[in-house]
């Protein structure tokens, strides 16, 4: 079977998933959510949020870094979300 053209294997922004790991009462988390909501709405990307206080594994891994943003399960950033950098990550 012939190889498919790379054009057929390209991901679109809609294929990504952004995850915001946050905790209640965190103003940096609120700021991060505003950026994520805007970028994801503009690009048609799915996003979700997880509460670090409800997940012992996330708490152990990220408690010093929240808010943490994952793109497709991999850490993208923490503390502050740069809108342009997130857009670029989702365009790849």
Order of alpha helices (4+ residues) and beta strands (2+ residues): alpha-beta-alpha-beta-alpha-beta-beta-alpha
